[in-house]
Amino acid sequence: MAEAVLGSSTFSPLTKRRWANFKANRRGYLSLWIITVMVVVTLFSEFLANSKPLVVVYQGSVYFPILGSYPETTFGGEFHTEADFADPVVRRLIIDAGGKIISAPFPFAFDTIDLDTQGSLPEAPSRRHWLGTDDVGRDVAARILYGFRLSVWFAAALTFLSAAIGVTVGATQGFFGGLLDLVGQRVVEIWSGLPMLFIIMILTSLIEPGALALLFLLLLFNWMMLVPVVRAEVLRTRNFDYVKAARALGQRDGIVILRYVLPNAMVATLTFLPFLLSGSIITLTSLDFLGFGLPVGYPSLGELLAQGKANIQAPWLGLSAFFTMVLMLTLLVFIGEAVRDAFDPRRGI
């Protein structure tokens, strides 16, 4: 599919050459496919790991508890509260009436506490819990599934916003130069010299941040990583003849930056993005591990690592989160290397 699209006349020879160089890095190309499949699969985490059944057939009617809630009286029970399908009484009412219950492959959500564990908590891996449970009885496999999705999308949002701010600031400084560039560089240097981790730890200890508040706090510091790269590219590009010609013809500065300057600066930005994404994942995991990240209850890989540290007798906790992080970051680094090769002008196909 990708080859057919890139083979069409819509793409320039330069784009086709870059795609060919990216594919030539087999490790990066394969990593892109693997992480794409993982992200797409985790989009349907609610259908893969959920304590609610996917489908319930009862007395000729079909119900979808995963999409809505139904009172227990719907299935012949006595209570008007939401039916608990993990309750043996409710399940027996449905089965005795000739109904069927189709559950998710992992019948536990990330916050489901299993009250039927066979041993002490954390429970070791078994047929019921493939990767065991944590110290409160939650399924580790389900938490990793949801935690992977949360980490990737949180880091992607942080990377996108950081890139937007960093590119804007770097392009403005590099293009206009002068006093604006001088003052901007001093502000960036002072701001980047602050101990980001300690400041975020102090701020999160004063308030109870949610996911959006934590995203904003990390964004305060994360945007500076792209400023030097974009600024250097714009400083070089603004002296090109076609840029000077555009300004001499009376083109507005904003148009010149967007149409003639930024396309050159974006090469360095795109090369840097996979590494910025992996850095965002590490930052989020580190804060969660230290207890200053997402609020309690979120499916966090860092919180799972912290549980592994607190429960040395249960190695499956730390090892599960560790290998998930290793796989995720390794794939992103390989993709970053392939992107770097694709945009390297000295590299042939």
N, C-alpha and C positions, 0 to 999 in steps of 0.2 A: 504493500500500500504506500509506504513512505517513498519507495523507489519510484513508483508510478507518478506520485505527486511531484517529486523533485525532477522527474524526467520531462515534465511538461514545460511549455515555453514561459510559464509565469515566473520562473526562477532564473536568476542570472547565472552565467557560467561560474562566477565567484562563489555563489551559494552552493552550486552543485559540487564545486571542488572542495569546499569546506565539509559538506556532508560526506563526500567520498573519503576525506581524511579522517573524519570522525569514525566512519565504519571500518577504516583500516586498523584502528585501535580496537582489536577484537575484545579485549578485556573491558574497555569502557562501553562498547556497543552492547555487549551481553549484559553488563551491569545496568544499563538503561532499561533494557527489557525486563530484567528481574525486578528492579525496584518499581517499575510501572505496574507490573502484575501484582506486586505486594500492595501498592497503594490502592489499586482498583479493588482487590479482594477485601481490604479493610474498610472500604466504603460501605460494605454490606455487613459490618460487624454485628449489627442488631439481628441479622438473619442467620448468622453463624454461631453466635454465643448469646443466648438469652434465656432467662428463666421462664419466660412466657412461651407457650407453644406457638408454632407458626400457623397451624390450622387445627380447628376442632370441629368435628362433625358430630352433631347431636340431634337426634330425632328428625333427620332429613334436612336440617339446616346447617349451613356452613358458617363458621365464625373465625375471625382472624384476631386473636387476642394480642398479637404483636403490633397491630395497628390501632387498637382501641381497648377499652376496658368493658367488662361485662360483669354484672352482679352474680353472686353465687346462685340466686334464685333462677337465673336463666337455665341453669343445668340441674334443676331439681333440688337445690340446697335450701337452707333455711334463712341465710343472712342476705341482706341487701347490699352489703359491702362487696368490693371487687373480689372476684373469685381467685383463690390461691391454687393454681394448678399443680403446685408441689405438694399440696395437702392430699394424702391418700384417700380421704373421704370424697373429695371433689372428683378425683380421678376415677374412683370406683363408681360414682354416680353416672359418669359419662360412659364408662365401659360397660356397666350393667345394662344400660339402655341401648346397647348396640352401637355406640358411637366410637370415634377414633380420635386419637391425639397424636399429631405430628409435631415433634419437638425439633429444636435446632440441633445441629451436630454437637455443640457444647451447650448443655441445658443449664448454663449459668451465665448471668450477665457479670459485668466487671464489679458490681456492688452487691451481688447475691451472696449471702452468707449461708453456707451449707450446714444445716443443723443435724445432718445424719452422717457426720464423719465417724470413721471407725476407730480412730486412735487419737492421741493427743495432737494438738495443733502446734506448729504447722504439720499438716499431714503429708506423708511422702507420696510421690507419684504412684498412681494406680490406674486401673481401667476407668474408674469414675472421674478422676482428676489426672489427666495425662502428665501435667507438670506439677502436681501437688497443689496444696493450698497455702495461703499465707497464715499469719499468726492469729487472724480472726475468722478463718474458714472460707475465704474468698478464693475462687479458682484462679490459679496463676496463668493458665493458658488464655483465659478470657481477658484478664487484666493486661497481658502482653499484646493481645490483638487490639484492644481499645487503646492501649498506651502507645503503640506504634502509630496508629492513626492520629492521635492527639499530638504526638511529638512532630510528625511530618507536617501536618497542617499548621500547627502553631509556628514552627520554624519557617515554613513557606510564607506565612503572612508577615512574620518579622523580617524576613529577607526581602520581600517585595517592598514593604514600606521603607526599610532602611536603604534599599537601592534607590528608591524614588527620591528620598531626601538627600542622600549622598551625591547622586548624580546632579541634582539641581544645584546644591551648594558648590560642588566642585566645578561644574560648568560655569556658574556665575563668577566665581573667583578667577578662574583661568581666562575667561573671555574678556572681562572688563579690566582685570589687573589693577595696578595702581594702589591707591589707598584702601580700596575695598578688599583687594587680595591680601594686603599687608595686615589689616585688622582682622580679616577672616581667618588667616593662618594662625595668628596669635590666639584667637578664641578657640580654634580647633585644637591647637597644641595644649592650651591650659585645660580644656574640657577632656581631652583624651588622656591627660596625665592624672586625672582623678581615679581613685581606686573604685572601679565600677562595681565589683562584687560586694565590697563592704558597704557602699552607699545603698545598693539595692537591698542588702540584708537589713540595714537600719530602717529603710523606708517600709519594707514588708513587715518588720516587727512592730511598727507603729500602727499600721492599718491591716485589715484583713482583705488582701487583694483577690479579685477573681481573675479569670483568664484575661479579660480585656485590660484590667488595671496592670497586671504583670506584663502584658504585651507593651503597654505604653511606657512602663518603667524601663524595660530593656531597650525600647526604641530610642530613649533619651541618649543612650551611649552607642548603640550598634551602628547608627548611620555614619559615624566618622570613618569607618574602615574603608569606604570607597572614595572619600573626598580626595586624598592624595593621588590616587590612581587616575581619576577623572580629570582632576586639575592639571596634572602633568600632560595628559593627552590633549586637552583643550589648549594649553599654552603652546603646544607644538603645532596644533592644527590651525589656530587663528592666524598664523603667519603664511599660510598657503595662499597661492595666487588667486584661486577661485573664491576663497573667503574674502580677500581684499577686494576682488572685483564685485562681489555681491554687495559689500558695504558701500563701495563707490557708486553703485547703481541706485542707492537709496533704499535698499531692503532694510526692514526693521530688524533690530538686534535679535528679537525673539525668533523671527523667521530664520535668520542666519544661523542661530544656535541650533534650532530644531532640524533644519534641512541640510546644513553643510558641516556643522561642527560635531554634533552629537553622534551621527553614524560612525565616525572614527573612534570617538571615545567609548562607544558601546562595545567595541571589540574587547577592550580590556575589562569592561564591566561584566560581560557575559562569561569571560574566562574565569573571573573571580567568584561568580555566583555560587557554584556548587560547594566551594570551600566555605563561603559565608553561610550557606545553608547548614553544613555540618557543624560549623562553629555555633550556630544558634541552637542546634539540638544539644550540643555539649553544655552550653550555658543553662538551658532549661533543666537538663538532667542534674547538673551540679546543684542548682538552687533547690530542686526537689529533694535531692539527697541530703542536703544540709537542713531541710525543713523550712526554707524561706521561699519556696516556689508556689505552686498551685495549692489551693486550699485542700484540706483533708477530704478524701472521698473521690478525688479525680483519679482516673487510671494512669498513674505516672510510673515511668520506668525508674526514675530517680528514687521514688518512694519504695519501690520494690528492691532496689539496691540497698537502701537503708535498712529494710527488713532483713535482707541477707546478712548485713553486717551485725545486726542485733541478734540474729538467730544462726550462730555458727554451726549449730547441730543440724541445720536444715540447708545444706549446700545448694539445693535445687532453686532456692529463691534468688540468691545472688548470681548463680551461673546462668539461669534463664534470662535475666535482665542483661547480664554482661554479654552473652553471645548475641542477643538481639541488637544491642548497641554496636558491637563489633561488626556485625553483618551490615547494619544500616550505614555506618560511617565508612566502611570499606567500599561499599558500592558507590557512595557519593564521591569519595576521593578518586576512584577509578573513572567515574563520569567526568569529574573535573579535569583529570589528565587528558581524557579524550577531547574535551572541549578546547583545552589549551593547544593540543596538536592541530585541531581543526582550524583554529584562527591564527596559527603560526604562518606568517607569509613566506618564511624561508623553507617551508616543508612542501615537498611535492606529493603527488598522489602515490 
